[in-house]
Structure formats: C-alpha cells, structure tokens
C-alpha cells in the first residue's frame, strides 16, 4: 500500500470535499439540503466504482484494472498487485509441479502418490503401465479398488510398510514387480514399483546353470571313478574290460574338456568389450575351410551338402564367427538322417548379408523353439544320448551373434527340416 494512504489521508480528502459544499450551503441558506445532496452524490459515486470493480473481477478477462480516481485507484491497484503476485506464485508452483512430474517420468520405476485414506492423487506413466491406472480419471478412487491383488490389499490394510512386497503386475502377468511404500507428507504416501522380472529370471537361470553344470560334470566323473575302482584290482580284469574302461574314460575326459572349453568361450564372449569394427573377417575363406572340414564330418553320414558362397566380407571377430558357422553346420550334419540334403549359403538379403544352413532333417517341435538357445537345453532329455551334445552349442552361437548385433533366425517344421540363419546388418557388411 502507498505510504501516503492512511486514515488521516482519508479524513483530509473528506474534509476538502465537504468544506466547499458547506460554504455553498451557507451562501444559499440551505446548508442541510446541499449537504444531503452532496453526500448522496458521494454515495452514488462510490457505488458506481464499486460496480466497476465487481464488473472487472467477474466479467472482464483483462488483468489491468479500469481507471478510477481517489481512494478507488488504491483499491484497484491493490487488487491488481495481489492478482499479479498470485499469478506469479501459480506459475512458480506449476513450474515446480511440472519439473517434479518430468523427474518422476524419467525414473525407471512406477510412482504413485495416494492419501492416507487410500485415495489416488497422482501416478506417472509407468504406474499406469504396470497397474492399469488411468490418471487423472482415477483420481480419488481408493487404491485397493484399482489394484485388486489380495496380497497388495492385505499390505495396505496392515499398514506396515517397513518391508517390500513382490507380486505380478495386475494387467501384465509376465512382469514381476517389487513394491515399496514410504511416507510422502503428513497425509500422503509414495508407492514405488520396479520391474524385477529380469532379476528373477537371471536368478532362476543361474540356479539352473549351476544345477546343469553339476550334472554334466557329475556323470563323466562317476564313470571315471567307477572304472578306477574296478582297476584297483587290475589283475582280475579281462583285457577286453580293461580296454573298454580306458576307452570310456578317455571319452568322458574329452567330454569334460569340451564342456569346460565351451563354458570358457561363453565367459569370454560375455566379458568381451572388443570393438567389432576393428577387424575384418574373410567369411568366404572361413566357409571354404568349413567345406573341407564338413567332408570329414560327413564321411559316415553321406549327406548331400551344397555350398553357395558369396564374396562379401564383414567386420567382427573371426574366432566367434567361425564358431557360429561351424556349430550350425555340425548340428545339421549330426541331426539330419543319413543321406539327407544340407544347403549352406552366404548371400545378400537386401542391403544385409545372411549365413544360413538348411536341412531336410526331422525338424524341431514348436514347443521347443522358444528355449532352443538356452544353456544346457536339449530336445533329447537323455543326457547320455549318443547323439546329444552338451546343450551349449546354440547358446554360444546366440551369444556370439548378439555380440555382433546380428540376428539368429530359426525356422523349423516337423518332418520337413530346419533352417538356421544369421542375419548380418548392413553396417557390418564390407562391400568391395
């Protein structure tokens, strides 16, 4: 408020208004009549500017006040300044709220704010995605009516939020969520939920991996240990039995060595940080060498193997590329019935390149396809099968393919055969 405006200022203004009116009334010998008319005029003047004030506040959209003389100018200016300060505060508050929401959208967790009585106040987009909420449409609805999971409802009712809970997403059962709730203000709580699906999956895979490795190593060790116990009394063993024992122990030791080598290969690829663009891989030379190796592998099975080798090279790690191609070709030779047909191609597909091995073998049932590249997963459940490998070949191939940002494509129909292909992106192809 202006420092000049005070009670004395108001009285001084009223005095200077009434003084000439009083003098005029005395001159006209009608003091009270003139004074009454002047006060009624003053009252009407005040009512007029009061009407203008109400009209400005309720009907006008402009922020600037209308012109007014005297004390009404102070009233109009005071209201205008108050509105400006309120507008600035609202803008500052909206800016803070916008930054808070932007920050909450940037975090990799779902965030939900709700009142102590359970009413929803706000949630970010991940909260809507994980729990099927609709904000602001669901504002005020009790959280237990929106997230209808018995364990979560119990968690809210008990009110002990010192421990986290884990439950599946109500709208996406393939997502596992870890939920924690903490006080947000005097009457509000903040719910945070993060996706732990991959963590759970990794824990399960780690557990399966340890169990499978233990089993894979236990079988050959048991065979070797059994023969060694028999050989303690070597004199009582017939020569044929002794020869069989040595042969079987050698086979099992070779099997263990291959298993360890494959595990080391996986470990190296997982920890490798080498830039794949540093080296060039002569794919045609690799395939010509594999063609020579395939003749030896194919000696007993008599397959008709056809090679179609393009001239293009690629960037990458030669040992990993060779391992992938050799593994896919060896699988086709091993699992295709004798005298089958196998076609190996290295050919352009649009701007990309594709290595593929196609056979007319028995094919792979559809239920096995999603898990085919898992470590130690085998269609033949008999671990001691003469044909069965360690179950690591395709896992190593997938790891190497992903390391090179390529795609491993598998197409198989039972009774018609299979096609395993590696699609190489345009960026890795070297064009002469």
C-alpha positions as CSV (number, residue, x, y, z in Angstrom):
1,X,0.0,0.0,0.0
2,X,1.2,3.5,-0.8
3,X,2.7,5.2,2.3
4,X,0.6,8.3,1.7
5,X,-2.6,6.3,2.1
6,X,-3.8,6.4,5.7
7,X,-6.7,7.3,7.9
8,X,-5.5,10.9,8.1
9,X,-5.3,10.9,4.3
10,X,-8.9,9.7,4.0
11,X,-10.2,12.3,6.5
12,X,-8.3,15.1,4.8
13,X,-9.9,14.1,1.5
14,X,-13.4,14.0,3.0
15,X,-12.8,17.4,4.7
16,X,-11.7,19.1,1.4
17,X,-14.8,17.6,-0.3
18,X,-17.3,18.8,2.4
19,X,-15.8,22.3,3.0
20,X,-16.9,23.9,-0.3
21,X,-20.2,22.0,0.0
22,X,-20.8,23.6,3.4
23,X,-19.8,27.1,2.2
24,X,-22.2,26.7,-0.7
25,X,-25.0,25.6,1.6
26,X,-24.4,28.6,3.9
27,X,-24.4,31.0,1.0
28,X,-27.7,29.6,-0.4
29,X,-29.1,29.4,3.2
30,X,-29.8,25.7,2.5
31,X,-27.0,24.0,4.4
32,X,-28.6,20.7,5.2
33,X,-30.2,20.3,1.8
34,X,-27.0,21.0,0.0
35,X,-25.0,18.7,2.4
36,X,-27.5,15.9,1.9
37,X,-27.4,16.1,-1.8
38,X,-23.6,16.2,-1.8
39,X,-23.4,13.1,0.5
40,X,-25.9,11.3,-1.7
41,X,-23.8,12.2,-4.8
42,X,-20.7,10.9,-3.0
43,X,-22.5,7.6,-2.1
44,X,-23.6,7.2,-5.7
45,X,-20.0,7.9,-6.9
46,X,-18.7,5.2,-4.6
47,X,-21.5,2.7,-5.7
48,X,-20.5,3.4,-9.4
49,X,-16.9,2.5,-8.9
50,X,-17.9,-0.4,-6.7
51,X,-20.0,-1.7,-9.6
52,X,-17.0,-1.2,-12.0
53,X,-14.8,-3.2,-9.5
54,X,-17.3,-6.1,-9.4
55,X,-17.7,-6.0,-13.2
56,X,-13.9,-6.1,-13.7
57,X,-13.4,-9.0,-11.2
58,X,-16.2,-11.2,-12.6
59,X,-16.9,-10.2,-16.2
60,X,-13.7,-8.8,-17.7
61,X,-10.8,-11.1,-18.9
62,X,-8.1,-8.5,-18.9
63,X,-5.8,-8.3,-15.9
64,X,-5.3,-4.5,-16.0
65,X,-7.9,-2.7,-13.8
66,X,-10.2,0.2,-15.1
67,X,-9.2,3.8,-14.4
68,X,-10.5,5.2,-11.1
69,X,-9.8,8.4,-9.1
70,X,-9.2,8.9,-5.4
71,X,-9.3,6.0,-3.0
72,X,-10.7,3.7,-5.6
73,X,-7.4,3.9,-7.5
74,X,-5.6,2.5,-4.4
75,X,-8.2,-0.3,-4.2
76,X,-7.9,-1.2,-7.9
77,X,-4.1,-1.1,-7.8
78,X,-4.0,-3.2,-4.6
79,X,-6.2,-5.9,-6.1
80,X,-4.2,-5.8,-9.4
81,X,-0.9,-6.2,-7.5
82,X,-2.4,-9.1,-5.4
83,X,-3.5,-10.8,-8.6
84,X,-0.1,-10.4,-10.2
85,X,1.6,-11.9,-7.1
86,X,-0.9,-14.8,-7.1
87,X,-0.4,-15.4,-10.8
88,X,3.4,-15.4,-10.3
89,X,3.0,-17.9,-7.4
90,X,0.8,-20.1,-9.5
91,X,3.3,-20.1,-12.4
92,X,6.1,-20.9,-10.0
93,X,4.1,-23.7,-8.4
94,X,3.1,-25.0,-11.9
95,X,6.8,-25.0,-12.9
96,X,7.8,-26.9,-9.8
97,X,5.0,-29.4,-10.3
98,X,5.9,-29.8,-14.0
99,X,9.6,-30.4,-13.1
100,X,8.6,-32.9,-10.4
101,X,6.4,-34.8,-12.9
102,X,9.2,-34.7,-15.5
103,X,11.6,-36.0,-13.0
104,X,9.2,-38.8,-11.9
105,X,8.6,-39.8,-15.5
106,X,12.4,-40.0,-16.0
107,X,12.9,-42.5,-13.2
108,X,12.8,-46.2,-14.2
109,X,10.2,-47.0,-11.6
110,X,6.5,-46.6,-11.3
111,X,5.5,-43.8,-8.9
112,X,2.1,-43.5,-7.3
113,X,1.0,-40.8,-4.7
114,X,-2.0,-41.6,-2.6
115,X,-3.7,-40.2,0.6
116,X,-3.6,-41.9,4.0
117,X,-7.2,-43.0,3.4
118,X,-6.1,-44.8,0.2
119,X,-7.4,-42.3,-2.4
120,X,-5.3,-41.9,-5.5
121,X,-3.7,-38.5,-6.1
122,X,-1.3,-39.0,-8.9
123,X,0.8,-41.6,-10.8
124,X,3.4,-41.5,-13.6
125,X,3.2,-43.3,-16.9
126,X,4.9,-46.4,-15.6
127,X,2.4,-46.6,-12.8
128,X,-0.4,-46.6,-15.4
129,X,1.5,-49.2,-17.5
130,X,2.2,-51.6,-14.6
131,X,-1.1,-51.3,-12.7
132,X,-3.6,-50.3,-15.4
133,X,-4.3,-47.0,-13.7
134,X,-5.8,-44.0,-15.6
135,X,-4.8,-40.6,-14.3
136,X,-6.4,-38.2,-13.8
137,X,-9.6,-40.2,-14.4
138,X,-8.9,-42.4,-11.4
139,X,-8.1,-39.5,-9.0
140,X,-9.7,-40.0,-5.6
141,X,-10.5,-43.7,-6.1
142,X,-9.3,-46.0,-3.3
143,X,-6.1,-47.8,-4.4
144,X,-7.4,-51.2,-3.3
145,X,-10.3,-50.8,-5.8
146,X,-7.7,-50.1,-8.6
147,X,-5.1,-52.7,-7.7
148,X,-7.2,-55.8,-6.9
149,X,-4.4,-58.2,-5.7
150,X,-5.2,-59.9,-2.4
151,X,-1.6,-59.6,-1.1
152,X,-1.5,-55.9,-2.0
153,X,-4.8,-55.2,-0.3
154,X,-3.6,-57.0,2.8
155,X,-0.4,-55.0,2.7
156,X,-2.4,-51.7,2.6
157,X,-4.8,-52.8,5.4
158,X,-2.0,-53.8,7.7
159,X,-0.2,-50.5,7.1
160,X,3.3,-51.9,8.0
161,X,5.4,-50.6,5.1
162,X,8.8,-51.4,6.6
163,X,9.2,-54.3,4.2
164,X,8.8,-54.6,0.4
165,X,6.4,-57.0,-1.3
166,X,6.7,-58.8,-4.6
167,X,3.7,-59.5,-6.8
168,X,2.9,-59.9,-10.5
169,X,1.6,-56.9,-12.4
170,X,-2.3,-56.9,-12.3
171,X,-2.5,-56.2,-16.0
172,X,0.7,-57.9,-17.3
173,X,1.3,-61.2,-15.6
174,X,4.7,-61.7,-17.3
175,X,6.0,-58.7,-15.3
176,X,7.1,-59.3,-11.7
177,X,7.1,-56.1,-9.5
178,X,8.8,-55.2,-6.3
179,X,6.7,-52.7,-4.4
180,X,7.7,-50.4,-1.5
181,X,5.7,-47.6,0.2
182,X,7.0,-44.7,2.2
183,X,5.5,-41.6,3.8
184,X,5.4,-38.7,1.4
185,X,4.0,-35.9,3.6
186,X,1.7,-35.6,6.6
187,X,-1.2,-37.2,4.9
188,X,0.3,-38.8,1.8
189,X,2.3,-41.9,0.8
190,X,4.5,-42.6,-2.2
191,X,4.4,-46.1,-3.8
192,X,7.4,-47.1,-5.9
193,X,7.3,-50.2,-8.0
194,X,10.2,-51.6,-10.1
195,X,10.3,-54.4,-12.7
196,X,12.4,-57.3,-11.3
197,X,11.4,-59.8,-14.0
198,X,14.9,-60.0,-15.4
199,X,16.4,-60.2,-12.0
200,X,14.2,-63.1,-11.1
201,X,14.9,-64.7,-14.5
202,X,18.6,-64.3,-14.0
203,X,18.4,-65.9,-10.6
204,X,16.5,-68.8,-12.0
205,X,18.9,-69.1,-14.9
206,X,21.9,-69.0,-12.5
207,X,20.3,-71.7,-10.4
208,X,19.5,-73.9,-13.4
209,X,23.0,-73.2,-14.8
210,X,24.7,-74.4,-11.6
211,X,22.5,-77.5,-11.4
212,X,23.2,-78.4,-15.1
213,X,26.9,-77.9,-14.8
214,X,27.0,-80.0,-11.7
215,X,25.0,-82.7,-13.5
216,X,27.1,-82.5,-16.7
217,X,30.4,-82.9,-14.7
218,X,29.0,-85.5,-12.3
219,X,28.1,-88.0,-15.0
220,X,31.6,-88.4,-16.6
221,X,33.3,-88.2,-13.1
222,X,31.1,-91.0,-11.9
223,X,32.0,-93.1,-14.9
224,X,35.7,-92.4,-14.5
225,X,35.5,-93.1,-10.7
226,X,33.7,-96.4,-11.3
227,X,36.3,-97.7,-13.7
228,X,39.1,-96.5,-11.5
229,X,37.6,-98.5,-8.6
230,X,37.4,-101.6,-10.9
231,X,41.1,-101.1,-11.9
232,X,42.4,-101.2,-8.3
233,X,42.4,-105.0,-8.9
234,X,43.8,-104.8,-12.4
235,X,45.0,-108.4,-12.4
236,X,41.4,-109.7,-12.2
237,X,40.2,-107.6,-15.1
238,X,40.0,-109.3,-18.5
239,X,41.9,-107.5,-21.3
240,X,38.7,-106.6,-23.1
241,X,37.2,-105.0,-20.0
242,X,40.4,-103.1,-19.4
243,X,40.4,-101.7,-22.9
244,X,36.8,-100.7,-22.7
245,X,37.4,-98.9,-19.4
246,X,40.3,-96.9,-20.8
247,X,38.3,-96.1,-23.9
248,X,35.2,-94.9,-21.9
249,X,37.4,-92.9,-19.5
250,X,39.1,-91.2,-22.4
251,X,35.7,-90.4,-24.0
252,X,34.4,-88.9,-20.7
253,X,37.5,-86.8,-20.2
254,X,37.2,-85.5,-23.7
255,X,33.5,-84.7,-23.0
256,X,34.5,-82.8,-19.8
257,X,37.3,-80.9,-21.6
258,X,34.8,-79.8,-24.4
259,X,32.3,-78.7,-21.7
260,X,34.9,-76.6,-19.9
261,X,36.1,-75.1,-23.2
262,X,32.6,-74.2,-24.1
263,X,32.0,-72.6,-20.7
264,X,35.2,-70.6,-21.1
265,X,34.1,-69.5,-24.6
266,X,30.8,-68.2,-23.2
267,X,32.5,-66.4,-20.3
268,X,34.9,-64.7,-22.8
269,X,32.1,-63.6,-25.0
270,X,30.1,-62.2,-22.1
271,X,33.0,-60.2,-20.8
272,X,34.3,-59.2,-24.2
273,X,34.4,-55.4,-24.9
274,X,36.4,-55.5,-28.1
275,X,35.2,-53.2,-30.9
276,X,33.8,-55.5,-33.6
277,X,34.7,-52.8,-36.3
278,X,38.4,-53.1,-35.6
279,X,38.8,-56.3,-37.6
280,X,37.7,-57.7,-41.0
281,X,36.5,-61.2,-41.3
282,X,37.1,-63.1,-44.6
283,X,33.8,-65.0,-44.5
284,X,34.3,-66.8,-47.9
285,X,37.7,-68.2,-46.6
286,X,36.1,-69.4,-43.4
287,X,33.3,-71.2,-45.4
288,X,35.8,-72.8,-47.8
289,X,37.7,-74.1,-44.8
290,X,34.4,-75.4,-43.2
291,X,33.6,-77.1,-46.5
292,X,36.8,-79.1,-46.2
293,X,36.0,-79.9,-42.5
294,X,32.4,-80.9,-43.4
295,X,33.7,-83.6,-45.8
296,X,35.4,-85.4,-42.8
297,X,32.3,-84.9,-40.5
298,X,30.1,-86.2,-43.3
299,X,32.1,-89.3,-44.1
300,X,29.9,-91.6,-42.1
301,X,26.5,-89.9,-42.8
302,X,26.8,-89.4,-46.6
303,X,24.8,-86.2,-46.8
304,X,24.5,-84.2,-50.0
305,X,26.0,-80.9,-48.8
306,X,25.8,-77.9,-51.2
307,X,27.7,-74.7,-50.6
308,X,26.7,-71.3,-52.1
309,X,29.4,-68.8,-51.0
310,X,29.2,-65.1,-51.8
311,X,32.3,-62.8,-52.0
312,X,31.3,-60.3,-49.3
313,X,33.4,-59.9,-46.1
314,X,32.3,-58.4,-42.8
315,X,33.5,-56.7,-39.6
316,X,33.8,-58.8,-36.5
317,X,35.8,-61.3,-34.5
318,X,36.9,-64.2,-36.7
319,X,37.0,-66.8,-34.0
320,X,33.4,-66.1,-32.9
321,X,32.1,-66.0,-36.5
322,X,33.9,-69.3,-37.3
323,X,32.4,-70.9,-34.1
324,X,28.9,-69.9,-35.0
325,X,29.1,-71.1,-38.6
326,X,30.8,-74.4,-37.6
327,X,28.3,-75.1,-34.9
328,X,25.3,-74.6,-37.1
329,X,26.8,-76.8,-39.9
330,X,27.9,-79.5,-37.4
331,X,24.3,-79.6,-35.9
332,X,22.8,-80.0,-39.4
333,X,25.2,-82.9,-40.2
334,X,24.7,-84.6,-36.8
335,X,20.9,-84.4,-36.5
336,X,19.9,-84.9,-40.2
337,X,19.2,-88.6,-41.1
338,X,21.9,-90.3,-43.2
339,X,22.0,-89.3,-46.9
340,X,20.0,-86.1,-46.2
341,X,20.3,-82.8,-48.0
342,X,22.0,-79.8,-46.5
343,X,22.5,-76.4,-48.1
344,X,24.9,-73.8,-46.8
345,X,24.5,-70.2,-48.1
346,X,26.3,-66.9,-47.6
347,X,24.2,-64.5,-49.7
348,X,22.9,-60.9,-49.7
349,X,19.4,-60.2,-48.5
350,X,18.7,-56.6,-49.5
351,X,21.5,-54.5,-48.0
352,X,22.2,-57.1,-45.4
353,X,24.0,-60.5,-45.6
354,X,22.8,-63.9,-44.4
355,X,24.5,-67.1,-43.5
356,X,22.1,-70.0,-43.4
357,X,22.2,-73.8,-43.0
358,X,19.1,-75.6,-44.4
359,X,18.5,-79.3,-44.0
360,X,15.7,-81.8,-44.6
361,X,16.0,-83.4,-41.2
362,X,13.3,-84.4,-38.7
363,X,12.6,-80.7,-37.7
364,X,12.0,-79.3,-34.3
365,X,8.7,-79.4,-32.4
366,X,7.2,-75.9,-31.9
367,X,7.2,-76.2,-28.1
368,X,11.0,-76.4,-28.0
369,X,11.6,-73.4,-30.2
370,X,11.5,-70.6,-27.5
371,X,14.1,-72.4,-25.3
372,X,16.3,-73.8,-28.0
373,X,19.2,-71.4,-27.4
374,X,19.1,-71.7,-23.6
375,X,22.2,-73.1,-21.9
376,X,22.1,-76.9,-21.5
377,X,18.6,-77.1,-23.1
378,X,18.3,-80.2,-25.3
379,X,15.3,-81.6,-27.1
380,X,16.6,-85.1,-26.3
381,X,16.2,-85.3,-22.5
382,X,18.6,-88.2,-22.2
383,X,21.9,-86.6,-21.2
384,X,23.7,-89.8,-22.0
385,X,22.4,-90.0,-25.5
386,X,25.0,-90.9,-28.1
387,X,23.9,-88.0,-30.3
388,X,23.3,-85.5,-27.6
389,X,25.8,-82.7,-27.0
390,X,26.4,-80.5,-24.0
391,X,23.5,-78.2,-24.8
392,X,25.8,-75.2,-25.0
393,X,26.4,-75.0,-28.8
394,X,23.4,-72.9,-29.7
395,X,23.8,-70.8,-26.5
396,X,27.4,-70.0,-27.6
397,X,26.1,-69.2,-31.1
398,X,23.4,-66.9,-29.8
399,X,25.9,-65.1,-27.6
400,X,28.3,-64.5,-30.5
401,X,25.5,-63.4,-32.8
402,X,24.2,-60.9,-30.2
403,X,27.8,-59.7,-29.6
404,X,28.0,-58.7,-33.3
405,X,24.5,-57.1,-33.2
406,X,23.2,-59.7,-35.7
407,X,20.0,-61.8,-35.5
408,X,19.8,-65.6,-35.1
409,X,16.7,-66.8,-37.1
410,X,15.3,-70.3,-36.6
411,X,12.6,-71.8,-38.9
412,X,11.7,-75.4,-38.5
413,X,8.8,-77.7,-39.3
414,X,8.5,-81.2,-38.0
415,X,9.0,-83.7,-40.9
416,X,10.3,-81.0,-43.3
417,X,13.6,-79.9,-41.8
418,X,15.1,-76.8,-40.3
419,X,16.8,-73.5,-41.3
420,X,19.2,-71.7,-39.0
421,X,20.2,-68.3,-40.3
422,X,22.4,-65.4,-39.1
423,X,21.3,-62.1,-40.4
424,X,24.2,-59.6,-40.6
425,X,23.3,-55.9,-40.5
426,X,24.3,-53.6,-43.3
427,X,26.7,-51.7,-41.1
428,X,28.9,-54.8,-40.7
429,X,29.0,-55.8,-44.4
430,X,32.2,-54.9,-46.2
431,X,31.4,-54.1,-49.9
432,X,34.4,-54.1,-52.3
